[in-house]
C-alpha cells in the first residue's frame, strides 16, 4: 500500500488579491522539488485578520505571504519577529520555527538585491523616494543597510513623509516640488503605473530626469511601467519591480524550505508578466 503524504498548505493574504504572482511562483517551485505543498490565495478583509490567524494555528497552515494592507496589522498575532520587521514596522512573511509563529520582512532583501547586482557607481549618493507607505519603509531600511544616508522622501499625502523622516532621519520635500530634488537614484513606491486605473500615470515626468542615474520601480505589473520607460528615454538606467518581487519571493521560499526558487518558477513569472 502506497503511503499518502498530505499536502502542506501555504497561503497569501491581502485584500484585494487581484494581481499576485505568489501562488504561481511558490507552487511551481514546490512541484519542481517534489515537495507536497501548495500556496493558495486567502483574500482577507482587515476585520477578519484575527479569525485568520486562529485558523492558521488550528489548521497548521505552514506559512503565509502577506501583502497590502496587512503588513503592519499581522504583527500582534505573531510570537516572534525578525530585526528587519522591527526596523520596517512591517512583515510580509509568516513561518513556523518549532511551535512559534514568526514574521520576517523579505521585501528588504528583495529591494536590495538588484542594487547590489548592478554595482551602482560610487558617485550615486542621493536618493529620492516617491511615496511614503509600507513599500517605502522597506526601501529605506534596505538603502540604510547598503550605506545610503542622503535620502529624501515625498508623498501626495503630506503627513506620511514627515512620520517616515522623523523615524529614519530622512529629508522631506513637498510632492509638487519633487522635480527640484537632486538625486541619482529615484524609487517609485507609489501605485502610479500599476496595472489598472493607474497604468497610464507616472509619479515623475521624463523632463525631470537630469544627468545619469537609476530609476527603480517597485511596481511589477506591467513590466514596462511608464516611469521606467520615461527614465530610459531620458538616458537613465532602470530596475523593474519584477527583480524585487522575485528576490523577496526567493527569500521567502528559502526560509520555508531551505532552497532557492526553481528556475522554471522564476521563468513562469517572467512569462506571465510579459503576457505569454
N, C-alpha and C positions, 0 to 999 in steps of 0.2 A: 504494500500500500504506500503510495507516494505521500510524502509529508507536505502539507499545505502551509505555507508561510503567510500569515495575514499581512496585508499591506499596512505600512505606516502612513498616517495621514499628516500632511503639512498643509498650511493654508496661507493665503494672503488676505489681509483685512484692510479695508479702506471704504470710503463712501463718497461718490460712486466709484465703481471699479472698472470703468469702460475700457481704458487704453492699456491695461497692464500686460506686460510680456512675461511676468514672473512664472505663471503656470507653464508656459511653453519652455522656458529655459531650464527650469528645475526638473520638471517631469521628464523631459528629453534626456537630461543627464542621469537621472535615476535609472531610466531604461538602459542607457548605454553602459552603465556599470553593473547592470543586473541587480540593482537594489530594489526590493519590493516596496516601493513607495510612490506616492503621487502628491502633487501640490494642487490644491483646488481653491477657487475664489470663495471668500466669505464676505459678501457685501454687508457691512456692519454700520448701521446708523449710530451716531455718538451715544445716544441714550441706551444702547444695547451692549456697550463695552463690558460692563461688569458681568452681565449674563454670559457673554462670550468667554471671558476668562474662567468662569466657573466650569464651562463646558470643556475648555482646553485641559483643565486639571482632571475633570471627571472622566473624559473620554480618551485621555492620554494622547492628545494631539501633539506631534513630535516637534513642531516648530511653526513659526509664523514669519512671513514678510509683513512689514507694516508700512502703509503709505498714508497720504493725506486723507482725513485730517487727524489721524490718531497718534502721530509720533510722540507727542507730549503726553496725551491722555492715558496711555497704557502704563506709564512708569510706576504709578502707585500699586499696580496689580502684580508687579514683579518682585521676586525675592532678592535679587542682586542685579546690579547694572555695572557696566564697564566704565573706565575713566573717560572714554570718548562720549558715552551717554551723559555723564556728569558735566563734561565741558560743553557739549552741544545742547543739553537740556532736551534731547530727543533720542528715540530709539527706533530703528527700522527693522530689527531682528529680534525674535524671541526663540530661545533654545533651552533645552534641559541640560543641567550639569548635575548628574545624580538625581536627587529628588528636589533640586532647586530650579525654579523657573527664572531664567536670566534674560537680560536685554543687552544688546550691543548696537552700535551705530556704524554700519559698513558704508554709509554714504560718504563718510570722511575719507576712508581708504579709496573708495571708488573715485572720488573727486581728485585725490592727489595723484593717482597712478598715471593718467595721461600727461600731466605736467612733468612728472618725474621721467617719463619715457621720452618726452620732447626735448630734453636738455635745453631748457629755456635760457636765453642769453643773460649773462650776469647783470647787464645794464637795465633789464626789465625789472624795475623795483617797485613801481607804483601800480596799485590795483584799484579798480573801480568795480563795486558790486551793485548791480541793478536789482532791486528787490531786497527786502529785509525780513522775509518769512523763514520758515523752517529750513528750506534748502540753503538759504544764505548763511544760516548758523553753521551748517556742516562745512560750507565753503570756507568760512572764516577760521574754524578750528583747523582745517586742512592746510590753509595758507600759513597760519601761525606755525604749524608743525614743519612746514617747508622753509620757514625762516623769513616769510614776508611780514613786514610790520607797518608799511606805509599803505594803509587800506582805507578807502573812502566808501561809504555806503549811502544809498539813496532809495527812496520808495515814494510812490504816489500817496501812500498812507503816511502822513507826516510823523506820527508818534513812534512808528516801528524802528526807523533808523536810530532815533535818539536812544531807545532802550538797548538796542544792539551795540551801539557805540559806547555807551556807558559800561556795559558788561565786559566788552572786549578791547576797550581803549582804541576805538576807531575814529576816523573823521566822518563828518556828515556833510551832505550838500543837498540843497532843495532839488526836488525832482525836475523842475523847469530849468535848473542851472547845470544839469548833469553833463551837458556837452562842453562845459567850461573847465572840467577837471582834467589835468594832465595824467594820463595812465597808459601803461604799455600792456597791461592785462585787463581786459574788461569781461566780467562774468555776468551773464543773464540768468538770474534766479527767479525771474517773474514767469507767469504763464503765457506772456505775449509771444506769439509764434507757434503755440501748441495747436495740434490738430483740432479743428472745430471752429468755434466762433472767433478765436484769436489768431487764426492761422496766417492771415494777411498782414498782421501787425508786427512791429519790431520796437523794442524799447530804446533803440539807438540808431539814428539815421546815418546813411552812408557818408555824408559830407562831414560828419563829426569825427570820423576815424582819422587821426593825424599821425604822420610818420609811419613807424613799423610797430607791430605788436601782435598779441594773440587775443582773439575773441573766443570765449569759452561759453557755449550754450548748454545749460543743464537740461533744456527741453530735448527729448529724443524722438518724439513723433510730431511732425515728419522729420526725416533725417536731415534734409537740407532746409533749415529754417531761414526765414527772411533775414534775421540777424546775422547768421553766418554768411549767407550769400552776399549781403551788402558789405560785410567786413572784407571778404575776399576780393570784391570789386575794388575796394579801397587799398588793396595791396597788403592786407593783414593775413596772417595765418589764422586758422580756426580749429577748434576742438568741438566735436559733436557730443551731445548728451548721451549718445549711444555708447561711447567709450566708458563714461562714468557708470552707466547702467550695467554694462557687462562686468565692469570692475567690482561694483558693490555686490552684484549677484554672485560673482565668483567667491568673494569673501564670505558671503552667507553660506554658500554650498560647502565651503571648506570647514566652517565652524560646525555644520551639521554632520558632515561625512568624513572630513579629513582629506578630501580630494578636490582637485580643480574641476570646474565645469568641463564637460566634454566639448571637443571641437565642433561636433555636429550640433550641439545645443547652441553654441555661440553663433554658428552659421545660420541656424534656423531663425534666430532673432534678427540677424543682419538681413536675411532674405525677406522676413515678414515686414521689416521697416522699409525695405525697398519696394514692397508691394509685389513680391514674386510669389 
